[in-house]
Each structure stands twice: as C-alpha cells, then as structure tokens.
Amino acid sequence: MPLRRPRRWQLSENAVTPSSLVLNRRAFVAGALALSAGVGLAAPSARAAIPADETTPRKDATTYNNFYEFGPDKGDPARYGGSFRPTPWAVTIDGEVEHPQTIGLEDLLALSALEERIYRLRCVEGWSMVIPWMGIPLAKVLARAAPLASAKYVAFETVLRPSEMPGQRTRLLDWPYREGLRLDEAAHRLTFLASGMYGEALPNQNGAPLRLVVPWKYGFKSIKSITRITLVRDQPPTTWSALNPREYGFYSNVNPEVDHPRWSQARERRIGEFRRRDTLMFNGYGEEVASLYAGMDLRTNY
C-alpha cells in the first residue's frame, strides 16, 4: 500500500504538544466532546501544525479572547460567556447551492472523520497563539450543499442572541457578526470548522459550538458561533470591513509588509512569551496558500 508523504504543516502531536495535552485529547476521543456538546464524534484522523511551535497554554487561550458578542475586553468572553447555550444547534446552508438545508450539529460533524489540527492564530492586533483544534474541513460541508457554478463567495453569520450575549445589546458592532471568504479560500484544505480545542468541546468564549479557522488570515476572519453559511455571487459585506474598510480589508491575509494604519504588522507577541517575534507571510502557510493570490496586489487587496 502506498504511503502518504507528510506535508510541511503535518506533524505528530508529540512533536509540538506537551504529553498532558496528548492525554487530554485521547480522553476527548473517548467521549469528552460527545458529553459536553451532545454529539457523537469519531476519533481524529489527521493532525496539522508548523514545526518549532509550542501550543499556547489552554488557560491563556480560553481567557484572552476577542468575542465582542460578550464584550470588548479580553476577559469579557470568559466572564460573561456562561449564560450562552450552544446546544441544541443547527446551521443553515443556503444561497447559490443545489441543496439548501438546515443541518443539526451532530449531522454536520458526521460529514467527515474528526481531525485534529494544530494551527497558528495571528490577531490583527499583533498577538498570536498556537491552538490544537478538533473539527472537520469546511470543504466537506460545502460539498454536501453542492455549490452552483454561480457561487463565487461564501458568507458566514454568527448567531444573534442578545439575551445570552450581552455585547449584542450594545451598538459596538452591527449585529449579527458577518464574515466572508472567496469560494476557493473556503474550499481550501486548510480551512477548518472547529468544534473542539485542547481535547475538549469548544468553550463558549472561543466560539462554541462551531467556529471557522482560517490560519493564514487574521483572527477576526475566523467567525465564531456560526449559524448560517450562504454561498453568493458577489463579495459579501463583512462586519469589520464595513465598519472601517481602511483598517480591515476583505482578504486580511497575514502580511508583515502591509501595516495596519495604526501599528506595524512586521512583528507579533506570542501569548506567554516576553520577546516579540517576526511575523511570517501568510502566517507561515505560504507554501500551501500563496497560489490562491497569484497576480494579485496584496497591498490593494488587503
């Protein structure tokens, strides 16, 4: 039987993860996520990471968050997220598709074998983390809906529940939160729908029960608590770009050569580290994704 040669972004979990977290994720496989989120999931089938990165401590990754639905401070999501109820859950997939549908979380996650992927997360604010996610490729979900030839983009929408999300009771943003990708970006094999992290169900403050992870883009592109996925003909409006297009472009690829108008993007602070490090083009995933933008001016198409 032929052997599959590992890609540059594929590593065993032992190469990048403390043994305690390995054991936690094995417990996850035994049923932790099923108990927490109310769904049954298969064992992980793949792992992904970039060499020489250590995972961010779980405590940091679950207490230092941007999730404005719960408030603008980094501690607000963990502080106020307990009132949010992520189960039961369903996602509507509609628009330019052959099979529009509303699918329950359990059935959605059953579309593909569960995978573990350890990805870098780079925030536009200049900080970063390395997080072990559990979930499935977004491409599997798109394939179920069968995009029409007219579909060029994918629009995403966060749930609107101001009774459970105190930030949505303010005018901080135009609710519900919206994001979007080009269809080829959404269907790329690195683009991921995460339902867990660190071997456990996704915490409310990190986007329970289902969030997008696009590791070569700034973190705000990885929309949380997804309730709708719509395939569309034209570039969809996105929350931060609509609020301030000069600072937040539609593509928002990690690019150390294109500064934010108010700060440099050339370096970043890894949470848990004192010294700043150089930011990598496409967050280090250029070998996999640079071809998506061949011929584009990435300064204009920020």
PADO-513542 format. One record per atom (N, C-alpha, C): residue number from 0; atom name; x, y, z. Coordinates in steps of 0.001 Angstrom, whole numbers, plus 500000, padded with zeros to 6 digits. Layout:
! PADO-513542
   num   atomo       c1       c2       c3
   NUM      CA        X        Y        Z
...
***
This chain:
! PADO-513542
   num   atomo       c1       c2       c3
     0       N   500851   498805   500000
     0      CA   500000   500000   500000
     0       C   500878   501234   500000
     1       N   500620   502214   499136
     1      CA   501475   503410   499075
     1       C   501368   504224   500351
     2       N   502454   504871   500715
     2      CA   502497   505709   501895
     2       C   502268   507154   501496
     3       N   501532   507865   502320
     3      CA   501306   509292   502078
     3       C   502452   510089   502690
     4       N   503120   510896   501867
     4      CA   504210   511729   502369
     4       C   503635   512909   503148
     5       N   504086   513123   504392
     5      CA   503545   514234   505176
     5       C   503850   515572   504526
     6       N   502906   516482   504603
     6      CA   503111   517850   504152
     6       C   503921   518618   505193
     7       N   504386   519805   504809
     7      CA   505176   520609   505728
     7       C   504400   520976   506977
     8       N   503064   521083   506859
     8      CA   502273   521510   508001
     8       C   501750   520335   508818
     9       N   502161   519091   508482
     9      CA   501694   517929   509222
     9       C   502795   517422   510145
    10       N   502468   517304   511441
    10      CA   503383   516778   512442
    10       C   502626   515870   513378
    11       N   503329   514954   514021
    11      CA   502693   514226   515104
    11       C   502469   515173   516260
    12       N   501416   514920   517052
    12      CA   501103   515818   518150
    12       C   502223   515843   519186
    13       N   502983   514751   519330
    13      CA   504070   514732   520307
    13       C   505169   515722   519962
    14       N   505276   516089   518690
    14      CA   506343   516989   518268
    14       C   506093   518421   518686
    15       N   504847   518751   518987
    15      CA   504548   520140   519291
    15       C   503728   520321   520557
    16       N   503334   519242   521214
    16      CA   502357   519333   522278
    16       C   502851   518636   523538
    17       N   502692   519250   524717
    17      CA   503029   518574   525961
    17       C   502238   517289   526124
    18       N   502831   516293   526791
    18      CA   502196   514987   526922
    18       C   500864   515072   527643
    19       N   500713   516028   528566
    19      CA   499448   516152   529287
    19       C   498305   516468   528346
    20       N   498595   517302   527325
    20      CA   497554   517636   526362
    20       C   497266   516470   525443
    21       N   498277   515674   525125
    21      CA   498055   514471   524325
    21       C   497065   513571   525039
    22       N   497272   513358   526339
    22      CA   496378   512502   527103
    22       C   494980   513092   527164
    23       N   494884   514420   527295
    23      CA   493577   515056   527317
    23       C   492831   514820   526018
    24       N   493538   514885   524886
    24      CA   492871   514695   523610
    24       C   492487   513241   523397
    25       N   493235   512326   523987
    25      CA   492812   510924   523914
    25       C   491536   510714   524717
    26       N   491416   511445   525822
    26      CA   490174   511391   526582
    26       C   489026   511969   525771
    27       N   489329   512994   525014
    27      CA   488342   513595   524122
    27       C   487821   512563   523144
    28       N   488740   511798   522568
    28      CA   488354   510770   521613
    28       C   487439   509754   522269
    29       N   487656   509498   523562
    29      CA   486854   508523   524283
    29       C   485444   509017   524574
    30       N   485192   510325   524385
    30      CA   483830   510786   524542
    30       C   483639   512119   525225
    31       N   484703   512836   525555
    31      CA   484534   514083   526295
    31       C   483704   515088   525520
    32       N   483980   515247   524232
    32      CA   483227   516214   523444
    32       C   481782   515772   523297
    33       N   481570   514481   523123
    33      CA   480205   513997   522992
    33       C   479388   514336   524230
    34       N   479992   514214   525396
    34      CA   479290   514526   526630
    34       C   479052   516014   526765
    35       N   480038   516830   526373
    35      CA   479939   518271   526566
    35       C   479000   518920   525577
    36       N   479108   518524   524307
    36      CA   478365   519208   523254
    36       C   477128   518458   522806
    37       N   476932   517232   523317
    37      CA   475745   516497   522957
    37       C   475815   515860   521595
    38       N   477016   515606   521070
    38      CA   477145   514967   519773
    38       C   478149   513843   519881
    39       N   478012   512848   518994
    39      CA   478965   511756   518954
    39       C   479946   511964   517836
    40       N   481242   511813   518102
    40      CA   482255   512091   517098
    40       C   483244   510947   517018
    41       N   483801   510771   515817
    41      CA   484797   509730   515623
    41       C   486155   510204   516107
    42       N   487106   509276   516150
    42      CA   488463   509622   516572
    42       C   489137   510501   515540
    43       N   490137   511300   515955
    43      CA   490842   512157   514996
    43       C   491511   511345   513911
    44       N   491487   511870   512686
    44      CA   492109   511162   511576
    44       C   493335   511869   511036
    45       N   493565   513136   511431
    45      CA   494718   513865   510915
    45       C   495121   514940   511900
    46       N   496391   515343   511834
    46      CA   496898   516405   512687
    46       C   497717   517345   511821
    47       N   497717   518623   512170
    47      CA   498447   519592   511361
    47       C   499079   520656   512232
    48       N   500265   521102   511863
    48      CA   500957   522155   512606
    48       C   502111   522670   511785
    49       N   502800   523664   512317
    49      CA   504043   524147   511739
    49       C   505160   523802   512713
    50       N   506312   523336   512253
    50      CA   507382   522938   513162
    50       C   507832   524058   514088
    51       N   508386   523664   515227
    51      CA   509043   524552   516190
    51       C   508081   525480   516909
    52       N   506815   525168   516897
    52      CA   505825   525934   517642
    52       C   505318   525093   518808
    53       N   505242   525688   519977
    53      CA   504640   525033   521125
    53       C   503225   525566   521309
    54       N   502320   524692   521705
    54      CA   500948   525137   521889
    54       C   500854   526137   523040
    55       N   499970   527084   522872
    55      CA   499674   528061   523911
    55       C   498964   527367   525063
    56       N   499306   527668   526300
    56      CA   498581   527055   527421
    56       C   497073   527260   527305
    57       N   496322   526216   527593
    57      CA   494871   526282   527456
    57       C   494283   527440   528253
    58       N   494800   527683   529442
    58      CA   494259   528759   530271
    58       C   494357   530098   529558
    59       N   495482   530342   528870
    59      CA   495638   531602   528138
    59       C   494682   531675   526951
    60       N   494574   530558   526215
    60      CA   493749   530556   525007
    60       C   492266   530669   525312
    61       N   491860   530369   526534
    61      CA   490445   530418   526881
    61       C   490082   531609   527775
    62       N   491053   532446   528092
    62      CA   490761   533623   528929
    62       C   491199   534930   528285
    63       N   491888   534858   527143
    63      CA   492350   536055   526436
    63       C   491755   535987   525042
    64       N   490584   536581   524881
    64      CA   489816   536385   523653
    64       C   489189   537681   523149
    65       N   489016   537735   521842
    65      CA   488154   538728   521212
    65       C   486871   538025   520791
    66       N   485784   538362   521448
    66      CA   484466   537858   521064
    66       C   483489   538925   521541
    67       N   483307   539940   520689
    67      CA   482625   541156   521093
    67       C   481163   540931   521445
    68       N   480625   539791   521065
    68      CA   479267   539449   521472
    68       C   479135   539396   522996
    69       N   480239   539166   523677
    69      CA   480226   539119   525140
    69       C   480861   540357   525776
    70       N   481413   541246   524971
    70      CA   482021   542457   525491
    70       C   483353   542744   524839
    71       N   483863   543976   524957
    71      CA   485068   544394   524237
    71       C   486387   544048   524916
    72       N   486379   543731   526203
    72      CA   487623   543421   526904
    72       C   488010   541962   526696
    73       N   489312   541690   526776
    73      CA   489791   540337   526522
    73       C   489222   539318   527502
    74       N   488908   539739   528715
    74      CA   488359   538812   529702
    74       C   486851   538682   529662
    75       N   486167   539536   528892
    75      CA   484704   539511   528871
    75       C   484115   538198   528349
    76       N   484670   537601   527286
    76      CA   484070   536354   526803
    76       C   484056   535250   527861
    77       N   485162   535061   528584
    77      CA   485190   534051   529639
    77       C   484308   534475   530814
    78       N   484238   535775   531068
    78      CA   483490   536290   532223
    78       C   481984   536173   531999
    79       N   481521   536451   530783
    79      CA   480086   536522   530532
    79       C   479562   535406   529632
    80       N   480440   534526   529181
    80      CA   480008   533502   528245
    80       C   479200   532377   528850
    81       N   479173   532292   530179
    81      CA   478490   531174   530810
    81       C   476993   531144   530571
    82       N   476395   532273   530226
    82      CA   474947   532316   530002
    82       C   474554   531812   528616
    83       N   475552   531616   527748
    83      CA   475266   531201   526371
    83       C   475008   529699   526328
    84       N   474007   529288   525558
    84      CA   473631   527875   525443
    84       C   473912   527384   524018
    85       N   475006   526622   523830
    85      CA   475382   526204   522477
    85       C   474704   524931   521993
    86       N   473829   524363   522795
    86      CA   473095   523166   522361
    86       C   471620   523329   522717
    87       N   470709   522841   521872
    87      CA   470959   522249   520551
    87       C   471390   523317   519549
    88       N   471932   522871   518412
    88      CA   472483   523808   517435
    88       C   472242   523291   516027
    89       N   471972   524216   515125
    89      CA   471825   523874   513711
    89       C   472424   524990   512876
    90       N   472868   524646   511683
    90      CA   473459   525597   510750
    90       C   472658   525561   509456
    91       N   472255   526731   508979
    91      CA   471567   526841   507695
    91       C   472594   527072   506598
    92       N   472506   526291   505534
    92      CA   473381   526429   504367
    92       C   472469   526733   503186
    93       N   472655   527906   502584
    93      CA   471721   528316   501540
    93       C   472411   529185   500505
    94       N   471617   529835   499662
    94      CA   472175   530672   498610
    94       C   472340   529923   497303
    95       N   473497   530129   496670
    95      CA   473773   529554   495359
    95       C   474246   528097   495501
    96       N   473312   527238   495949
    96      CA   473615   525828   496147
    96       C   472491   524978   495574
    97       N   472830   523775   495225
    97      CA   471826   522838   494699
    97       C   470954   522274   495808
    98       N   471542   522144   497025
    98      CA   470818   521518   498124
    98       C   470811   522410   499364
    99       N   470002   523466   499378
    99      CA   469908   524283   500591
    99       C   469344   523435   501730
   100       N   469784   523714   502941
   100      CA   469381   522858   504054
   100       C   469700   523524   505380
   101       N   469033   523049   506407
   101      CA   469401   523353   507779
   101       C   469789   522024   508419
   102       N   471002   521957   508928
   102      CA   471561   520701   509392
   102       C   471969   520824   510857
   103       N   471592   519841   511649
   103      CA   471973   519815   513048
   103       C   473466   519608   513213
   104       N   474002   520072   514341
   104      CA   475443   519988   514561
   104       C   475950   518553   514485
   105       N   475216   517628   515061
   105      CA   475662   516232   515048
   105       C   475794   515715   513626
   106       N   474804   515997   512796
   106      CA   474855   515528   511408
   106       C   475940   516255   510621
   107       N   476136   517522   510893
   107      CA   477180   518277   510199
   107       C   478555   517692   510502
   108       N   478824   517405   511765
   108      CA   480134   516881   512143
   108       C   480340   515443   511682
   109       N   479250   514763   511340
   109      CA   479359   513395   510836
   109       C   479699   513352   509353
   110       N   479794   514507   508704
   110      CA   480104   514539   507276
   110       C   481536   514127   506976
   111       N   482403   514170   507982
   111      CA   483808   513809   507775
   111       C   484376   513288   509085
   112       N   485410   512450   508976
   112      CA   486086   511989   510187
   112       C   486672   513184   510942
   113       N   486546   513168   512247
   113      CA   487096   514238   513067
   113       C   488611   514311   512898
   114       N   489128   515525   512772
   114      CA   490562   515743   512651
   114       C   491061   516642   513760
   115       N   492312   516480   514113
   115      CA   492986   517415   514997
   115       C   493974   518222   514165
   116       N   493927   519541   514309
   116      CA   494850   520409   513578
   116       C   495412   521451   514535
   117       N   496705   521519   514600
   117      CA   497374   522494   515453
   117       C   497816   523646   514567
   118       N   497152   524781   514722
   118      CA   497353   525922   513837
   118       C   497818   527148   514621
   119       N   498598   527964   513948
   119      CA   498864   529295   514458
   119       C   497613   530162   514302
   120       N   497405   531049   515267
   120      CA   496359   532058   515203
   120       C   497012   533413   515387
   121       N   496909   534279   514406
   121      CA   497538   535605   514448
   121       C   496438   536663   514461
   122       N   496368   537439   515521
   122      CA   495375   538506   515624
   122       C   495883   539751   514912
   123       N   494987   540503   514319
   123      CA   495349   541749   513657
   123       C   495924   542756   514644
   124       N   495649   542569   515934
   124      CA   496160   543466   516962
   124       C   497645   543260   517264
   125       N   498242   542189   516730
   125      CA   499672   541980   516898
   125       C   500049   540921   517902
   126       N   499095   540108   518367
   126      CA   499413   538995   519250
   126       C   499039   537682   518550
   127       N   499583   536590   519057
   127      CA   499358   535304   518391
   127       C   499318   534171   519407
   128       N   498794   533050   518973
   128      CA   498720   531829   519771
   128       C   498970   530631   518858
   129       N   499139   529452   519447
   129      CA   499163   528185   518717
   129       C   498153   527278   519408
   130       N   497129   526842   518681
   130      CA   495988   526166   519304
   130       C   495716   524827   518630
   131       N   495516   523765   519409
   131      CA   495082   522479   518856
   131       C   493561   522442   518733
   132       N   493089   522392   517507
   132      CA   491651   522376   517231
   132       C   491179   520961   516907
   133       N   489910   520709   517090
   133      CA   489255   519498   516622
   133       C   488086   519911   515734
   134       N   487903   519207   514621
   134      CA   486789   519539   513759
   134       C   486867   518842   512426
   135       N   486281   519481   511399
   135      CA   486240   518898   510061
   135       C   486552   519976   509030
   136       N   487015   519589   507840
   136      CA   487256   520575   506780
   136       C   485951   521233   506335
   137       N   485976   522530   506137
   137      CA   484800   523234   505629
   137       C   484395   522697   504264
   138       N   485368   522251   503469
   138      CA   485060   521754   502124
   138       C   484049   520617   502153
   139       N   484064   519804   503198
   139      CA   483117   518691   503300
   139       C   481686   519199   503442
   140       N   481515   520283   504159
   140      CA   480189   520860   504346
   140       C   479711   521516   503055
   141       N   480610   522233   502381
   141      CA   480244   522867   501123
   141       C   479853   521831   500077
   142       N   480576   520720   500052
   142      CA   480287   519682   499069
   142       C   478888   519108   499268
   143       N   478453   518988   500512
   143      CA   477113   518451   500774
   143       C   476037   519340   500163
   144       N   476270   520648   500200
   144      CA   475275   521577   499658
   144       C   475370   521701   498145
   145       N   476485   521283   497550
   145      CA   476681   521310   496094
   145       C   476574   522728   495528
   146       N   477656   523512   495636
   146      CA   477637   524884   495116
   146       C   477328   524919   493620
   147       N   476541   525901   493213
   147      CA   476257   526110   491805
   147       C   477434   526836   491149
   148       N   477492   526803   489841
   148      CA   478574   527480   489121
   148       C   478559   528977   489384
   149       N   477423   529514   489767
   149      CA   477300   530939   490040
   149       C   477892   531345   491389
   150       N   478176   530394   492242
   150      CA   478706   530703   493570
   150       C   480183   531087   493480
   151       N   480534   532260   493978
   151      CA   481910   532751   493938
   151       C   482472   533042   495329
   152       N   481572   533276   496290
   152      CA   481979   533625   497651
   152       C   481128   532849   498650
   153       N   481624   532817   499893
   153      CA   480889   532185   500990
   153       C   480751   533210   502110
   154       N   479524   533467   502523
   154      CA   479231   534401   503612
   154       C   478863   533612   504864
   155       N   479329   534095   506011
   155      CA   479080   533436   507290
   155       C   478390   534407   508236
   156       N   477576   533867   509144
   156      CA   476853   534710   510092
   156       C   476867   534060   511472
   157       N   477148   534881   512485
   157      CA   477116   534439   513874
   157       C   475682   534483   514397
   158       N   475376   533623   515356
   158      CA   474059   533610   515966
   158       C   473739   534973   516595
   159       N   472468   535343   516588
   159      CA   472016   536589   517204
   159       C   471157   536235   518411
   160       N   471741   536391   519603
   160      CA   471033   536080   520846
   160       C   471397   537120   521908
   161       N   470873   538325   521792
   161      CA   471234   539352   522766
   161       C   470869   539001   524200
   162       N   469887   538124   524394
   162      CA   469533   537734   525755
   162       C   470644   536927   526424
   163       N   471487   536262   525620
   163      CA   472581   535445   526151
   163       C   473945   536062   525888
   164       N   474001   537019   524990
   164      CA   475265   537640   524610
   164       C   475172   539139   524893
   165       N   475642   539584   526051
   165      CA   475426   540980   526453
   165       C   476022   541999   525511
   166       N   477096   541651   524794
   166      CA   477672   542593   523848
   166       C   476732   542935   522722
   167       N   475815   542019   522376
   167      CA   474856   542274   521309
   167       C   473745   543226   521738
   168       N   473714   543559   523017
   168      CA   472745   544548   523494
   168       C   473312   545963   523402
   169       N   474509   546091   522843
   169      CA   475151   547385   522643
   169       C   475232   547688   521149
   170       N   475681   548895   520819
   170      CA   475883   549267   519422
   170       C   477353   549207   519029
   171       N   478091   548381   519734
   171      CA   479522   548257   519476
   171       C   479798   547854   518030
   172       N   479016   546899   517512
   172      CA   479119   546461   516124
   172       C   477716   546349   515552
   173       N   477644   546148   514248
   173      CA   476373   545931   513576
   173       C   476084   544432   513638
   174       N   475183   544033   514508
   174      CA   474906   542606   514731
   174       C   473888   542081   513722
   175       N   473921   540795   513381
   175      CA   474902   539804   513814
   175       C   476237   539967   513089
   176       N   477281   539399   513674
   176      CA   478622   539448   513087
   176       C   478621   538673   511779
   177       N   479282   539246   510759
   177      CA   479331   538612   509442
   177       C   480765   538548   508933
   178       N   481081   537480   508247
   178      CA   482388   537329   507606
   178       C   482212   536673   506247
   179       N   483300   536615   505485
   179      CA   483206   536023   504168
   179       C   484556   535608   503620
   180       N   484534   534650   502728
   180      CA   485711   534165   502027
   180       C   485370   534006   500554
   181       N   486391   534056   499724
   181      CA   486214   533607   498350
   181       C   485977   532102   498383
   182       N   485256   531570   497405
   182      CA   484912   530154   497437
   182       C   486143   529267   497439
   183       N   487175   529634   496657
   183      CA   488358   528784   496637
   183       C   489106   528828   497974
   184       N   489029   529944   498697
   184      CA   489605   530006   500038
   184       C   488826   529105   500995
   185       N   487503   529188   500905
   185      CA   486658   528395   501798
   185       C   486837   526898   501565
   186       N   487061   526509   500299
   186      CA   487199   525101   499967
   186       C   488629   524587   500129
   187       N   489563   525464   500484
   187      CA   490951   525045   500646
   187       C   491080   524047   501791
   188       N   492012   523114   501660
   188      CA   492101   522035   502646
   188       C   492555   522498   504016
   189       N   493139   523684   504138
   189      CA   493498   524184   505461
   189       C   492324   524846   506182
   190       N   491274   525221   505470
   190      CA   490135   525915   506070
   190       C   489299   524913   506854
   191       N   488980   525260   508094
   191      CA   488545   524267   509072
   191       C   487348   524778   509854
   192       N   486422   523888   510148
   192      CA   485346   524165   511096
   192       C   485672   523453   512393
   193       N   485904   524207   513447
   193      CA   486326   523633   514729
   193       C   485136   523522   515673
   194       N   485031   522359   516310
   194      CA   484014   522124   517335
   194       C   484654   521828   518685
   195       N   485990   521769   518722
   195      CA   486689   521499   519969
   195       C   488083   522072   519948
   196       N   488708   522133   521115
   196      CA   490089   522574   521252
   196       C   490657   521974   522529
   197       N   491946   521672   522509
   197      CA   492622   521094   523668
   197       C   491911   519825   524153
   198       N   491366   519052   523229
   198      CA   490771   517789   523598
   198       C   489421   517894   524258
   199       N   488813   519056   524252
   199      CA   487504   519242   524880
   199       C   486583   519995   523927
   200       N   485306   520029   524273
   200      CA   484363   520803   523483
   200       C   484786   522264   523457
   201       N   484498   522925   522369
   201      CA   484837   524334   522221
   201       C   484152   525143   523319
   202       N   484914   525899   524125
   202      CA   484288   526733   525155
   202       C   483465   527855   524530
   203       N   482489   528331   525280
   203      CA   481645   529414   524778
   203       C   482465   530615   524334
   204       N   483486   530964   525125
   204      CA   484275   532159   524828
   204       C   485145   531998   523587
   205       N   485311   530783   523109
   205      CA   486112   530540   521916
   205       C   485267   530238   520686
   206       N   483936   530394   520814
   206      CA   483095   530264   519639
   206       C   482208   529056   519572
   207       N   481878   528469   520730
   207      CA   481030   527279   520751
   207       C   479706   527532   520017
   208       N   479170   526487   519406
   208      CA   479749   525150   519322
   208       C   480529   524913   518026
   209       N   480577   525935   517156
   209      CA   481205   525749   515843
   209       C   481783   527074   515374
   210       N   483068   527070   515049
   210      CA   483709   528288   514551
   210       C   484573   527967   513344
   211       N   484850   528985   512569
   211      CA   485733   528868   511428
   211       C   487174   529082   511873
   212       N   488116   528371   511255
   212      CA   489536   528604   511482
   212       C   490209   528696   510112
   213       N   490749   529881   509814
   213      CA   491446   530125   508543
   213       C   492850   530583   508917
   214       N   493819   529695   509044
   214      CA   495066   530018   509756
   214       C   495978   531015   509066
   215       N   495795   531288   507769
   215      CA   496684   532241   507099
   215       C   496106   533657   507101
   216       N   494952   533834   507725
   216      CA   494321   535152   507803
   216       C   494286   535643   509244
   217       N   494106   536946   509416
   217      CA   493994   537489   510764
   217       C   492778   536893   511467
   218       N   492864   536828   512787
   218      CA   491901   536062   513568
   218       C   490455   536481   513412
   219       N   490184   537754   513126
   219      CA   488787   538175   513041
   219       C   488061   537544   511863
   220       N   488819   536966   510901
   220      CA   488179   536264   509794
   220       C   487592   534925   510236
   221       N   488075   534393   511368
   221      CA   487630   533077   511850
   221       C   486387   533254   512719
   222       N   485260   533468   512084
   222      CA   483995   533791   512738
   222       C   483565   532681   513698
   223       N   482935   533083   514800
   223      CA   482557   532168   515874
   223       C   481045   531935   515898
   224       N   480660   530845   516583
   224      CA   479244   530506   516803
   224       C   478439   530653   515517
   225       N   478860   529927   514502
   225      CA   478274   530056   513160
   225       C   476867   529452   513129
   226       N   475933   530210   512596
   226      CA   474572   529720   512441
   226       C   474091   529699   510993
   227       N   474816   530406   510092
   227      CA   474418   530422   508684
   227       C   475646   530493   507783
   228       N   475624   529690   506711
   228      CA   476648   529703   505669
   228       C   475912   529886   504349
   229       N   476191   530988   503647
   229      CA   475462   531322   502426
   229       C   476436   531496   501274
   230       N   476222   530757   500207
   230      CA   477051   530917   499013
   230       C   476426   531973   498121
   231       N   477262   532903   497663
   231      CA   476749   534074   496956
   231       C   477573   534346   495698
   232       N   477011   535175   494823
   232      CA   477673   535524   493571
   232       C   478732   536614   493766
   233       N   478428   537575   494627
   233      CA   479263   538758   494777
   233       C   479921   538786   496152
   234       N   481009   539535   496252
   234      CA   481729   539645   497521
   234       C   480785   540136   498614
   235       N   480626   539378   499687
   235      CA   479653   539753   500718
   235       C   480202   540820   501654
   236       N   479324   541607   502266
   236      CA   479777   542557   503291
   236       C   480256   541806   504527
   237       N   481285   542320   505173
   237      CA   481807   541721   506395
   237       C   481860   542800   507483
   238       N   481712   542387   508717
   238      CA   481476   543332   509801
   238       C   482573   544374   509944
   239       N   483825   543948   510105
   239      CA   484892   544917   510359
   239       C   485230   545730   509120
   240       N   485151   545116   507962
   240      CA   485430   545849   506732
   240       C   484378   546909   506479
   241       N   483121   546595   506800
   241      CA   482056   547591   506630
   241       C   482217   548722   507636
   242       N   482691   548398   508830
   242      CA   482859   549411   509870
   242       C   484001   550363   509542
   243       N   485123   549810   509038
   243      CA   486284   550647   508742
   243       C   487113   549980   507646
   244       N   486747   550162   506385
   244      CA   487454   549481   505288
   244       C   488908   549893   505147
   245       N   489286   551043   505663
   245      CA   490685   551478   505592
   245       C   491567   550594   506484
   246       N   491029   550085   507562
   246      CA   491813   549307   508509
   246       C   491626   547799   508360
   247       N   490465   547366   507849
   247      CA   490150   545938   507820
   247       C   489620   545561   506442
   248       N   490487   544963   505635
   248      CA   490099   544590   504292
   248       C   489353   543272   504257
   249       N   488793   542965   503090
   249      CA   488051   541711   502938
   249       C   488971   540508   503055
   250       N   490157   540569   502457
   250      CA   491032   539396   502453
   250       C   491748   539220   503790
   251       N   492360   540261   504293
   251      CA   493015   540237   505609
   251       C   493949   539050   505784
   252       N   494755   538778   504751
   252      CA   495820   537782   504887
   252       C   496914   538332   505800
   253       N   497481   537481   506630
   253      CA   498601   537902   507471
   253       C   499752   538309   506560
   254       N   500192   539566   506705
   254      CA   501208   540104   505801
   254       C   502076   541105   506554
   255       N   503319   540726   506883
   255      CA   504183   541646   507636
   255       C   504575   542884   506854
   256       N   504335   542891   505546
   256      CA   504714   544032   504714
   256       C   503595   545059   504556
   257       N   502413   544743   505046
   257      CA   501282   545664   504974
   257       C   500858   545999   506395
   258       N   501191   547191   506837
   258      CA   500900   547595   508206
   258       C   499428   547963   508372
   259       N   498939   547749   509562
   259      CA   497672   548350   509964
   259       C   497898   549861   510016
   260       N   496918   550685   509675
   260      CA   497149   552130   509698
   260       C   497640   552680   511027
   261       N   497396   551930   512126
   261      CA   497781   552443   513443
   261       C   498936   551694   514087
   262       N   499435   550635   513449
   262      CA   500577   549916   514009
   262       C   501209   549019   512943
   263       N   502439   548621   513223
   263      CA   503167   547729   512317
   263       C   502662   546294   512461
   264       N   502692   545561   511360
   264      CA   502384   544130   511394
   264       C   503637   543277   511225
   265       N   504807   543897   511274
   265      CA   506040   543167   510999
   265       C   506415   542192   512110
   266       N   505971   542465   513333
   266      CA   506300   541593   514464
   266       C   505049   541318   515283
   267       N   505130   540288   516110
   267      CA   503976   539877   516907
   267       C   504423   539414   518281
   268       N   503502   539419   519212
   268      CA   503769   538937   520563
   268       C   503020   537623   520767
   269       N   503749   536534   520860
   269      CA   503138   535251   521149
   269       C   502704   535233   522611
   270       N   501437   534961   522852
   270      CA   500924   534934   524215
   270       C   501709   533913   525040
   271       N   502217   534356   526188
   271      CA   503043   533515   527034
   271       C   504524   533758   526879
   272       N   504914   534577   525882
   272      CA   506317   534903   525652
   272       C   506564   536381   525925
   273       N   507776   536701   526310
   273      CA   508133   538088   526600
   273       C   508580   538820   525339
   274       N   509454   538191   524563
   274      CA   510003   538832   523369
   274       C   509032   538732   522201
   275       N   509080   539729   521340
   275      CA   508292   539698   520123
   275       C   509042   538926   519042
   276       N   508336   538369   518104
   276      CA   508937   537588   517021
   276       C   508479   538149   515685
   277       N   509233   537792   514630
   277      CA   508870   538234   513291
   277       C   507566   537567   512857
   278       N   506733   538343   512192
   278      CA   505520   537796   511597
   278       C   505861   537186   510249
   279       N   505307   536019   509970
   279      CA   505559   535313   508719
   279       C   504460   535615   507703
   280       N   504865   535738   506448
   280      CA   503889   535952   505389
   280       C   502880   534809   505381
   281       N   501616   535136   505256
   281      CA   500533   534166   505326
   281       C   500595   533346   506622
   282       N   501170   533935   507671
   282      CA   501278   533288   508976
   282       C   502095   531996   508918
   283       N   502937   531879   507889
   283      CA   503771   530689   507741
   283       C   503178   529620   506852
   284       N   502019   529858   506278
   284      CA   501335   528862   505445
   284       C   501431   529185   503954
   285       N   502423   529987   503583
   285      CA   502526   530435   502211
   285       C   502681   529323   501191
   286       N   503408   528279   501542
   286      CA   503605   527178   500598
   286       C   502269   526560   500195
   287       N   501311   526583   501112
   287      CA   500009   525987   500846
   287       C   499045   526953   500155
   288       N   499127   528249   500457
   288      CA   498042   529149   500042
   288       C   498454   530285   499119
   289       N   499752   530538   498940
   289      CA   500171   531692   498142
   289       C   499611   531646   496724
   290       N   499439   530456   496165
   290      CA   498945   530339   494795
   290       C   497521   530865   494647
   291       N   496777   530958   495747
   291      CA   495424   531499   495686
   291       C   495414   532967   495259
   292       N   496553   533640   495454
   292      CA   496614   535087   495245
   292       C   497617   535466   494159
   293       N   497944   534519   493294
   293      CA   498890   534773   492207
   293       C   498391   535928   491340
   294       N   499267   536911   491129
   294      CA   498928   538044   490287
   294       C   498169   539153   490982
   295       N   497795   538955   492251
   295      CA   497063   539985   492992
   295       C   498021   540935   493696
   296       N   497650   542200   493775
   296      CA   498378   543176   494570
   296       C   497844   543069   495997
   297       N   498642   542484   496880
   297      CA   498169   542226   498235
   297       C   498139   543484   499100
   298       N   498676   544569   498604
   298      CA   498504   545845   499308
   298       C   497143   546447   498994
   299       N   496756   546333   497741
   299      CA   495435   546818   497354
   299       C   494346   545881   497846
   300       N   494588   544580   497682
   300      CA   493617   543581   498102
   300       C   493962   543090   499495
   301       N   493950   544012   500435
   301      CA   494298   543678   501820
   301       C   493172   542889   502474
***
